Amino acid sequence: MTWLVTGGAGYIGAHVVRAFHAEGIPVAVIDDLSSGHASFVPDGVPFVRGSLLDADARRTALGGGQIAGPVAGVVHLAGFKYAGKSVELPLHTYEQNVEGTRLLLESMSEHGVGALVFSSSAGVYGTPDVEQVTETTPPAPESPYGESKLVGEWMIRDVARVTGLRHTSLRYFNVVGSGHDEVVDTSPHNLFPLVLKALTDGATPSINGDDYPTPDGTCVRDYLHVADLARAHVTAARALESGRELAPVYNLGSGDGVSVRQIMTAVARVTGHAFDPTVRARRPGDPARIVASGALAARDLGWEMRHTLDDMVASAWRSWSSATATA
């Protein structure tokens, strides 16, 4: 049985696809390439180029067509993923993330696809007044992006009550590094590619705000290596396909945060490019601190952080350098 990865030509999605491959599980991709790259899809993986908003593309991906064999389940990563930009583009964010998820659920029901791993976000928590968020921390999103992810969780829950859909949602924040040199984060909004691009362009990386209520004034987050994250998606998919009951949501967290300034220090150390970052104004929609406990995911999904911060920076720099050398 095949697993369909929506957004499987993107940075995270491509790592998930490769993680399925590593486990010997058939996998297929649907992606409109609005932010993904066709070259990220491995040779031989069935690929439907199209949006979840397109009925024909959904029908092809879920109902046969280019997919080799019946679809056992979906890992849903497709969407507009930028919290700061979502404040400027709320309707676009809701269309891509809420309507896209609604239509996916509708098509899954139509074609009898009974399992879903949803890529949610720690952005659903907003700025919680706790040292570590857990799955019982009340959601309070502060951006249309975080709101759209929470609505997605609600829709999945409500559909499951009616159809028996087996599901879980994985909440996480900053995903960095690379498990494959040919798959690089090219987002114009994510911290790592912004910093690495500045270094290769001979410019000085910048920090968005240093007046947050954190120890060094910069935002604090969980930073997760993309290969660790991809493995967790596959573990969840296998559990659902086997019929094992999972919790409705899991935090994939480190338990302790890293500040943006600490990231800058690690980048300078690992790359050998010394710099003193400039400071810009805050970005709208950026909470000061979110650090999540991964204890529940460790218990049920074997979740663990297998990479250090230096590992994350080194692998990101290696893939970035490889991509820029061949561009």
Protein Blocks (a to p, Z undefined) as FASTA:
>chain_A
ZZddehklbmklmmmmmmmmmnopacddddehlmgcfklpcghiacddddfklmklmmmm
mnnpjlgcjafbdcdfbdcfbfklmmmmmmlmmmmmmmmmmmmmmmmmmnopabdcdddd
fklnopadbfbdcfklccddfbfklmmmmmmmmmmmmmmmmnopacdddddfddedjfbf
klccfbfkbmklmmmmmmmnopacddehjabccfkopacdddddfklmmmmmmmmmmmmm
nopacdfbdcddehiacdfklmmmmmmmmnopacddddddddehiafbdcddfklmmmmn
opacfbdfklmmmmmmmmmmmmmmmZZ
